[in-house]
């Protein structure tokens, strides 16, 4: 396949800090006369030119019809990369070359005017993406239908909700017959149904041989859409390769970094009356060693110390595992296990063991609470307890299903029977 | 099909990927957006475009003609002033809103590519609507005062072209520099106020003392305003030497402004 986007040794430098005023310029003169031009204070006053390299020596080639995911932390240079490709900005050095018509979805509906109706804005927005009036006439109905805004199309857009606004923006962009589509985290807006349709639309464009560059922090979406991933770090390409492989490496590193600063986990986000409090929560493996990174299928023990201010009858200890992105995975409670004395007083220890935890590689956080015997009030609530991560390596849990998507690995069995009679086509 | 410059099979580093017709349509779209945005939710609508020169004409008539005894060359002073106020307000309003245009449109300037000159040009184009409305009222005024157009009125399009070229040159310069230094805007607003009185709008050029003449000759608006008056009010030939000097100045300014704009526009998105 011929290349659709090519970057050769591209660097981009921005000036950091606020822009300099005339007063700053005079100030820097005074500072340099007094020999202070390099101290921190004059830099923060804007008296010294400080620059940031958003991109450094980036080489990149994207084949026509490819879908490339771009991942990395905030400030890694992902958006700068797209801005260079869309020609919104120019490289400080190196060359950026693109084949065909580029449409950037860096911000949806950026060209819309709130005083104009949806209909007028479709013409305005599509015009901004290079579509002629006659062409818009032809695909106008498709645009409106895809965005699902038929009812409001002749209403000024200032009356639209932000989700609707973004939907029409996305719709206009993908019908603008692009050769290269740049998507920057825009699928974070809109409801789940629209997100799914948007992903489908992008996949259809890829199927038609269009090139898609896709920035997202949602590894799930990136992996569903893209076959290749570029991992940006500090303005350079850290890694590039098959989507699954690079995404796993990235997630492992992000998870590890997040786990390193969990010391203050119990201090924040506390609720409840405080009559009973968790004093410390530890994650250990089967032999009692502290752990925060486990393999899929490993066992995990949550060891939670508590302290009661006065005797409390039949408290309910809850320990839940929450997926950072999607929510509750599993919730456990002592009332069902019945392993507790009728009343507690002073300090103690509760242990919850998850044998052979069949979780997919992701990052998880523990949510803990202590409720009263009727489950009407809480003595303690820890919404963000210690975190742990399940390492990705593609090994999976022995004997359990392990598809790429989803939160858990479960046993399952397929069966198949040939139909005895022809299927009723109703 | 749109006229695409960029072939999907060929890598290129040029920014313009569509043909001129598509960008012209974009200019028209942004102009429409500008006009609609300005007059939507207003009862009087486009009427405001007429009110501005009309009200100023009334004040000028009182101050300069009645109190100041400024000569108007044998025609009613209101006509004399109005014929100059219409091109003046076209220039002044274009430059005034045009200076801020790139910053106002930073949303699209930082998010998508298109030739950046379209933004200030759309401001100038949107003021053409105001210009036409105000010019239409001029014909009403002429009928009221019983003045007819003569054959020299055929020269008016020349001054119109000079006016538009000069306005575009100034607007592109101020809008581009304003991206880097926001000081440009207040400077422009003050300059426009003074400029009105340093241009023979309220008075004829003939009333200017000889020692100030040079100041008026290098101001292209002098030739434009005096030219409009000569052709449609007095029905006589313009001052050709003044017109040629101004045309030369406008041409040089226009080329310089465009060149500078295209050099600076690569940095707009970074500093805006």
Interface residues (C-beta under 8 A of the other chain):
Chain A: X2 X3 X4 X6 X14 X15 X19 X22 X64 X83 X86 X87 X88 X89 X90 X95 X96 X97 X98 X99 X100 X101 X102 X104 X106 X107 X110 X111 X113 X115 X116 X120 X123 X124 X127 X128 X129 X130 X131 X132 X133 X135 X156 X177 X179
Chain B: X1 X2 X4 X6 X7 X8 X9 X10 X11 X12 X13 X15 X17 X18 X21 X22 X25 X26 X29 X30 X32 X33 X36 X37 X40 X41 X107 X108 X109 X110 X111 X112 X113 X114 X183 X266 X267 X269 X270 X271
